[in-house]
Amino acid sequence: QVQLVESGGRLVQAGGSLRLSCAASGLTFSGSVMGWFRQAPGKEREVVAVQDSNGAKTYYADFVKGRFTISRDNAKNTVFLQMNSLKPEDTAVYYCAANAFIFDNDPRKFPYWGQGTQVTVSS
């Protein structure tokens, strides 16, 4: 019933930029906490950024502070991740996730997930 669809991932050179989008349906988007997570081969899924339902409260992982920005457009049921100054270690599948009530950075607390979009950063 709930569907999250990520887009925008592709191959880029180190130092470049990408903008990821996540379109949501089947949930009250304006009342949902939204997050971006990523998972590289052989590593656990980790939080990238989380934003509350009205966009006033935001969490960023230390490794993306100053480089990535999460934002949302509740009228369009869409959350974005602007990624600048990309590094090879940013290479991963990036996932959009939704939580109806709780502002959290633990991926285990998010019940709804997209299928991911691949971001590859070359040296």
Phi, psi and omega per residue, in radians:
Q1 nan -0.836 3.072
V2 -1.472 2.289 -3.137
Q3 -2.305 2.262 3.063
L4 -2.152 2.212 -3.062
V5 -2.186 1.978 3.117
E6 -1.533 2.672 3.054
S7 -2.699 2.833 3.050
G8 1.921 -0.217 -3.125
G9 -1.277 2.504 3.112
R10 -2.937 -3.122 3.091
L11 -1.432 2.251 3.086
V12 -2.399 2.786 3.096
Q13 -1.490 2.622 3.089
A14 -0.911 2.376 -3.088
G15 1.632 -0.181 -3.125
G16 -1.451 -3.070 -3.077
S17 -2.296 2.672 3.034
L18 -2.497 2.666 3.021
R19 -2.157 2.008 3.099
L20 -1.634 2.557 3.096
S21 -2.196 2.635 3.070
C22 -2.387 1.997 3.109
A23 -1.687 2.232 -3.060
A24 -1.956 2.562 3.043
S25 -2.593 2.765 3.110
G26 1.435 0.160 3.093
L27 -2.537 2.850 3.065
T28 -1.419 1.622 -3.002
F29 -1.054 -0.716 -3.092
S30 -1.158 -0.260 3.104
G31 -1.877 0.205 -3.038
S32 -1.937 2.440 2.920
V33 -1.357 2.317 -3.114
M34 -2.076 2.522 -3.139
G35 -2.459 2.737 2.974
W36 -2.004 2.301 3.109
F37 -2.250 2.861 3.099
R38 -2.508 2.721 3.124
Q39 -2.505 2.108 3.073
A40 -1.679 2.742 3.127
P41 -0.968 2.274 3.115
G42 1.376 0.062 -3.128
K43 -2.128 2.774 3.095
E44 -1.331 2.701 3.058
R45 -1.133 2.373 -3.084
E46 -2.315 2.658 -3.138
V47 -1.273 2.493 3.022
V48 -1.886 -0.930 -3.134
A49 -2.790 2.610 3.112
V50 -2.394 2.494 3.107
Q51 -2.383 2.455 -3.132
D52 -1.318 3.134 -2.955
S53 -1.130 -0.533 -3.122
N54 -1.795 0.080 3.100
G55 1.368 0.148 -3.081
A56 -1.505 -0.480 -3.086
K57 -2.045 2.254 -3.067
T58 -2.379 2.474 3.029
Y59 -2.110 2.386 3.047
Y60 -2.202 2.403 2.983
A61 -1.133 2.610 -3.087
D62 -0.999 -0.621 -3.036
F63 -1.306 -0.114 3.124
V64 -2.071 -0.102 -3.115
K65 -1.031 2.285 -3.116
G66 1.515 -0.158 -3.129
R67 -2.054 -0.669 -3.078
F68 -1.922 2.629 3.089
T69 -2.392 2.216 3.050
I70 -1.698 2.458 3.085
S71 -2.615 2.895 -3.130
R72 -2.537 2.634 3.051
D73 -2.147 1.699 -3.058
N74 -1.144 -0.505 3.110
A75 -1.159 -0.467 -3.131
K76 -1.867 0.076 -3.134
N77 0.914 0.804 -3.051
T78 -2.371 2.410 3.022
V79 -2.053 2.519 -3.062
F80 -2.120 2.719 2.970
L81 -2.334 1.879 3.061
Q82 -1.531 2.143 -3.086
M83 -2.064 2.058 3.122
N84 -2.055 2.840 3.115
S85 0.874 0.868 -3.065
L86 -1.147 2.525 -3.136
K87 -2.079 2.718 3.095
P88 -0.954 -0.590 3.135
E89 -1.238 -0.127 3.019
D90 -1.394 -0.135 3.137
T91 -1.056 2.155 -3.092
A92 -3.109 2.966 2.897
V93 -1.504 2.210 -3.120
Y94 -1.782 2.250 -3.070
Y95 -2.021 2.456 2.959
C96 -1.647 2.450 -3.128
A97 -2.462 2.709 -3.115
A98 -2.289 2.489 3.082
N99 -2.340 2.205 -3.003
A100 -1.193 -0.504 -2.982
F101 -2.352 -0.664 -2.873
I102 -1.739 2.217 3.009
F103 -1.419 1.931 -3.036
D104 -2.600 2.708 3.094
N105 -1.946 0.155 3.111
D106 -1.592 2.076 -3.122
P107 -1.052 -0.431 3.118
R108 -1.179 -0.275 -3.128
K109 -1.608 -0.034 -3.132
F110 -1.802 2.022 -3.054
P111 -1.459 -0.328 -3.055
Y112 -2.056 2.305 -3.041
W113 -2.405 2.544 2.934
G114 -1.450 3.139 -3.112
Q115 -1.554 -0.144 3.041
G116 1.660 2.762 3.054
T117 -2.374 2.341 -3.030
Q118 -1.419 2.230 3.015
V119 -2.025 2.142 3.127
T120 -2.167 2.163 -3.114
V121 -1.985 2.056 -3.117
S122 -1.566 2.675 -3.140
S123 -1.354 nan nan
